[in-house]
């Protein structure tokens, strides 16, 4: 659920990563992608260029 991932992002993501993202107001999607990958043990999602708009799960 979204609450679970929000909690994980706020309390389990290393503080230095969260502070880096907050300071730049950018890359939170990448940080979340790696957080989910770490918690699930699955490969992160690869996003192709916007023109192709295809999400591919690496396996």
NUTORSE-191149 format. One record per atom (N, C-alpha, C, O, CB): residue number from 1; atom name; x, y, z. Coordinates in pm, 1 decimal. Glycine has a CB too. Example, Ala and Ser with C-alpha at 12.3 -4.5 7.8 and 13.67 -1.06 7.14 Angstrom:
! residues 2
   seq   atom         c1         c2         c3
     1      N     1319.0     -569.0      780.0
     1     CA     1230.0     -450.0      780.0
     1      C     1320.0     -330.0      780.0
     1      O     1423.6     -331.9      846.5
     1     CB     1130.8     -447.3      904.6
     2      N     1285.0     -225.0      708.0
     2     CA     1367.0     -106.0      714.0
     2      C     1290.0        3.0      787.0
     2      O     1340.9      113.8      803.9
     2     CB     1408.4      -59.8      572.5
END
This chain:
! residues 59
   seq   atom         c1         c2         c3
     1      N       83.7     -119.2        0.0
     1     CA        0.0        0.0        0.0
     1      C       87.8      125.0        0.0
     1      O      206.9      119.4       30.5
     1     CB      -95.0        0.1      122.0
     2      N       27.4      235.3      -34.2
     2     CA      103.2      361.8      -38.6
     2      C      154.9      401.1       99.0
     2      O      265.1      454.5      111.5
     2     CB       15.9      474.3      -94.7
     3      N       76.1      375.1      201.1
     3     CA      120.2      410.8      337.4
     3      C      247.0      335.7      376.3
     3      O      338.4      392.2      436.3
     3     CB        9.0      381.1      439.5
     4      N      250.8      207.3      341.1
     4     CA      368.6      126.9      373.0
     4      C      492.9      187.7      308.2
     4      O      595.5      205.6      373.7
     4     CB      349.3      -19.2      326.1
     5      N      482.4      219.5      177.3
     5     CA      598.6      271.4      105.6
     5      C      634.5      412.2      150.9
     5      O      752.1      448.5      153.9
     5     CB      572.8      270.4      -44.1
     6      N      534.7      490.9      185.7
     6     CA      563.3      624.8      239.0
     6      C      639.7      612.1      370.6
     6      O      738.1      682.6      392.9
     6     CB      431.6      705.9      259.9
     7      N      594.7      522.9      456.3
     7     CA      662.7      500.2      584.6
     7      C      805.8      450.5      560.5
     7      O      900.1      497.6      624.2
     7     CB      583.6      397.5      671.3
     8      N      821.0      356.0      469.0
     8     CA      954.2      303.1      438.5
     8      C     1045.7      413.4      386.0
     8      O     1163.1      419.5      422.6
     8     CB      944.6      188.9      335.6
     9      N      992.4      500.2      300.5
     9     CA     1072.0      609.6      244.8
     9      C     1115.9      704.8      355.8
     9      O     1231.1      748.1      358.9
     9     CB      991.8      686.0      137.0
    10      N     1025.0      737.0      445.8
    10     CA     1054.9      834.0      551.0
    10      C     1144.7      777.6      661.1
    10      O     1225.2      851.1      718.3
    10     CB      926.6      883.8      611.7
    11      N     1132.0      648.3      691.5
    11     CA     1200.8      595.3      808.7
    11      C     1304.2      486.7      780.1
    11      O     1383.2      453.1      868.3
    11     CB     1100.9      541.7      902.3
    12      N     1305.8      431.3      659.6
    12     CA     1401.8      324.9      630.4
    12      C     1502.4      361.7      522.0
    12      O     1608.2      299.6      511.7
    12     CB     1328.3      201.0      589.5
    13      N     1470.5      461.1      442.2
    13     CA     1566.3      509.4      342.9
    13      C     1678.2      580.9      419.1
    13      O     1649.6      660.6      508.4
    13     CB     1497.4      605.5      236.8
    14      N     1803.4      554.6      386.2
    14     CA     1911.9      622.5      457.6
    14      C     1893.4      775.0      457.0
    14      O     1859.7      835.2      355.0
    14     CB     2047.2      585.9      394.9
    15      N     1916.3      833.8      572.2
    15     CA     1893.7      977.6      590.6
    15      C     1971.0     1062.2      489.9
    15      O     1917.9     1160.6      438.4
    15     CB     1932.6     1018.5      731.4
    16      N     2095.8     1024.8      461.3
    16     CA     2174.7     1106.4      368.3
    16      C     2114.4     1107.2      227.8
    16      O     2123.3     1207.8      157.4
    16     CB     2318.4     1055.1      362.4
    17      N     2053.9      997.3      186.9
    17     CA     1987.3      994.8       55.4
    17      C     1864.3     1083.6       58.3
    17      O     1842.9     1163.2      -33.1
    17     CB     1948.1      850.0       15.4
    18      N     1783.6     1070.7      162.0
    18     CA     1662.0     1152.8      173.9
    18      C     1697.1     1301.6      179.7
    18      O     1629.1     1383.2      117.4
    18     CB     1581.5     1112.5      299.8
    19      N     1801.0     1337.5      252.7
    19     CA     1842.5     1477.5      261.3
    19      C     1892.7     1528.7      126.6
    19      O     1865.7     1643.0       89.7
    19     CB     1951.5     1494.3      367.6
    20      N     1965.5     1444.4       52.8
    20     CA     2013.7     1483.7      -79.9
    20      C     1895.4     1511.7     -172.2
    20      O     1892.9     1613.1     -241.9
    20     CB     2104.3     1373.4     -140.4
    21      N     1797.5     1421.3     -172.1
    21     CA     1677.3     1437.8     -255.1
    21      C     1601.4     1563.7     -213.4
    21      O     1560.5     1642.4     -298.7
    21     CB     1585.3     1313.2     -244.0
    22      N     1582.5     1582.8      -83.6
    22     CA     1508.4     1699.5      -34.2
    22      C     1578.2     1830.5      -70.8
    22      O     1512.4     1927.9     -107.4
    22     CB     1491.1     1690.8      117.6
    23      N     1709.9     1833.1      -61.0
    23     CA     1784.3     1955.6      -90.4
    23      C     1773.7     1994.9     -237.6
    23      O     1776.6     2113.2     -271.5
    23     CB     1930.8     1938.2      -52.1
    24      N     1761.5     1896.3     -323.2
    24     CA     1756.1     1923.6     -467.0
    24      C     1614.5     1920.5     -522.8
    24      O     1591.7     1957.8     -637.9
    24     CB     1841.0     1823.9     -541.1
    25      N     1519.5     1875.9     -441.1
    25     CA     1379.9     1861.0     -484.5
    25      C     1374.9     1785.4     -617.0
    25      O     1306.5     1825.8     -711.1
    25     CB     1310.9     1999.9     -498.6
    26      N     1449.3     1674.2     -622.0
    26     CA     1460.6     1596.7     -744.8
    26      C     1503.8     1454.7     -710.0
    26      O     1563.2     1431.8     -604.7
    26     CB     1561.0     1662.6     -843.4
    27      N     1474.6     1360.6     -797.0
    27     CA     1520.9     1221.5     -789.4
    27      C     1449.5     1136.3     -685.1
    27      O     1494.7     1025.4     -656.6
    27     CB     1666.5     1219.9     -760.6
    28      N     1339.3     1184.4     -627.3
    28     CA     1268.2     1101.6     -530.7
    28      C     1215.8      974.1     -595.6
    28      O     1204.7      871.3     -528.8
    28     CB     1153.0     1179.9     -468.2
    29      N     1183.6      979.0     -723.7
    29     CA     1136.7      859.4     -793.2
    29      C     1246.8      753.9     -801.8
    29      O     1219.5      634.5     -789.1
    29     CB     1087.3      895.4     -933.6
    30      N     1368.7      796.8     -822.8
    30     CA     1480.7      703.4     -830.3
    30      C     1508.4      644.4     -692.7
    30      O     1530.8      524.0     -680.0
    30     CB     1606.8      773.2     -885.6
    31      N     1507.0      728.1     -590.4
    31     CA     1528.3      679.5     -453.8
    31      C     1420.5      578.6     -415.9
    31      O     1450.8      475.1     -356.6
    31     CB     1529.1      796.9     -353.7
    32      N     1294.9      607.7     -449.6
    32     CA     1184.8      516.3     -418.5
    32      C     1200.2      385.7     -496.0
    32      O     1173.6      278.3     -442.1
    32     CB     1049.1      581.8     -450.9
    33      N     1242.3      394.1     -620.2
    33     CA     1262.7      275.5     -702.7
    33      C     1363.8      181.1     -637.2
    33      O     1340.2       60.5     -628.9
    33     CB     1310.3      315.4     -843.8
    34      N     1474.1      235.1     -591.5
    34     CA     1575.1      151.5     -527.8
    34      C     1530.9      102.8     -390.1
    34      O     1567.2       -7.6     -349.4
    34     CB     1705.3      227.7     -515.8
    35      N     1453.9      182.7     -318.5
    35     CA     1400.5      139.4     -189.3
    35      C     1308.2       19.0     -207.4
    35      O     1320.4      -80.2     -135.6
    35     CB     1324.9      255.1     -120.2
    36      N     1216.9       27.6     -302.4
    36     CA     1124.4      -83.2     -329.6
    36      C     1202.5     -206.3     -374.3
    36      O     1173.4     -317.6     -330.5
    36     CB     1020.2      -43.2     -437.7
    37      N     1300.4     -187.1     -460.2
    37     CA     1382.6     -298.0     -506.2
    37      C     1453.1     -365.9     -389.1
    37      O     1458.7     -488.7     -381.8
    37     CB     1485.1     -249.3     -608.7
    38      N     1506.3     -285.9     -298.5
    38     CA     1575.6     -340.2     -181.1
    38      C     1479.7     -420.4      -92.9
    38      O     1513.7     -529.9      -48.1
    38     CB     1639.9     -226.4      -99.4
    39      N     1361.4     -366.9      -68.2
    39     CA     1264.7     -433.3       20.3
    39      C     1202.7     -557.8      -42.1
    39      O     1172.9     -653.7       29.1
    39     CB     1155.0     -336.6       58.3
    40      N     1182.7     -558.0     -173.1
    40     CA     1117.3     -671.9     -237.9
    40      C     1215.7     -776.7     -287.5
    40      O     1178.0     -891.3     -311.7
    40     CB     1033.5     -623.9     -353.1
    41      N     1342.9     -737.2     -302.9
    41     CA     1441.2     -829.7     -356.7
    41      C     1430.7     -846.1     -507.6
    41      O     1494.8     -933.7     -565.7
    41     CB     1426.5     -963.0     -290.6
    42      N     1350.3     -762.1     -570.5
    42     CA     1333.6     -767.6     -716.0
    42      C     1414.6     -656.2     -780.9
    42      O     1449.7     -556.8     -717.3
    42     CB     1183.8     -756.0     -755.2
    43      N     1442.7     -675.5     -907.7
    43     CA     1520.1     -575.5     -981.1
    43      C     1441.2     -445.5     -992.9
    43      O     1318.1     -447.6     -996.6
    43     CB     1558.1     -628.2    -1121.0
    44      N     1511.4     -332.7     -999.0
    44     CA     1442.1     -204.8    -1018.0
    44      C     1375.9     -198.2    -1155.1
    44      O     1408.4     -275.3    -1245.4
    44     CB     1539.9      -87.8    -1001.3
    45      N     1283.5     -105.5    -1168.4
    45     CA     1213.5      -85.4    -1294.8
    45      C     1299.2        2.9    -1384.4
    45      O     1353.5      103.8    -1339.4
    45     CB     1072.9      -22.0    -1272.0
    46      N     1311.1      -34.7    -1509.6
    46     CA     1385.7       46.0    -1606.6
    46      C     1284.4      128.4    -1685.3
    46      O     1187.1       74.5    -1738.0
    46     CB     1473.1      -44.2    -1702.6
    47      N     1307.3      257.2    -1692.9
    47     CA     1218.6      345.2    -1767.6
    47      C     1290.9      387.9    -1893.9
    47      O     1400.2      444.3    -1888.8
    47     CB     1175.3      468.9    -1682.6
    48      N     1229.7      360.6    -2005.0
    48     CA     1288.4      398.5    -2134.2
    48      C     1257.8      544.8    -2163.7
    48      O     1180.2      607.7    -2091.7
    48     CB     1234.7      307.8    -2248.6
    49      N     1317.8      599.0    -2268.3
    49     CA     1290.9      738.9    -2304.0
    49      C     1141.4      765.4    -2319.2
    49      O     1065.0      677.4    -2358.7
    49     CB     1363.2      775.3    -2433.6
    50      N     1101.8      886.4    -2287.5
    50     CA      960.8      925.1    -2287.8
    50      C      892.5      895.2    -2420.1
    50      O      774.1      861.7    -2421.9
    50     CB      947.5     1071.9    -2256.4
    51      N      964.0      906.7    -2530.1
    51     CA      902.4      886.2    -2661.2
    51      C      847.0      745.2    -2678.3
    51      O      749.2      725.9    -2750.5
    51     CB     1003.0      914.7    -2770.4
    52      N      908.2      646.0    -2612.8
    52     CA      857.2      510.4    -2626.4
    52      C      758.9      473.9    -2515.5
    52      O      681.0      379.9    -2531.1
    52     CB      971.8      412.2    -2627.2
    53      N      761.1      545.7    -2405.5
    53     CA      669.3      526.1    -2293.1
    53      C      647.6      378.4    -2262.1
    53      O      534.7      329.4    -2263.2
    53     CB      535.7      592.6    -2322.6
    54      N      756.1      309.1    -2234.9
    54     CA      747.7      167.2    -2201.5
    54      C      819.7      145.5    -2069.0
    54      O      932.7      190.8    -2050.3
    54     CB      809.3       77.9    -2314.8
    55      N      753.6       76.3    -1978.2
    55     CA      817.4       37.8    -1852.9
    55      C      853.5     -109.0    -1864.2
    55      O      769.5     -191.3    -1900.6
    55     CB      724.3       64.7    -1729.2
    56      N      975.5     -141.8    -1833.9
    56     CA     1021.5     -278.6    -1844.1
    56      C     1077.0     -321.5    -1709.5
    56      O     1159.3     -251.7    -1650.3
    56     CB     1127.4     -293.8    -1955.3
    57      N     1032.3     -434.6    -1662.2
    57     CA     1087.6     -487.5    -1538.1
    57      C     1207.1     -573.1    -1575.5
    57      O     1195.5     -667.4    -1653.9
    57     CB      980.9     -569.7    -1456.5
    58      N     1320.6     -539.7    -1519.3
    58     CA     1441.6     -616.6    -1545.6
    58      C     1438.2     -743.9    -1463.2
    58      O     1404.5     -740.8    -1344.9
    58     CB     1568.5     -533.9    -1513.8
    59      N     1471.9     -852.7    -1523.4
    59     CA     1475.8     -977.8    -1447.2
    59      C     1593.9    -1061.7    -1486.3
    59      O     1612.9    -1170.6    -1432.2
    59     CB     1348.3    -1056.9    -1467.0
END
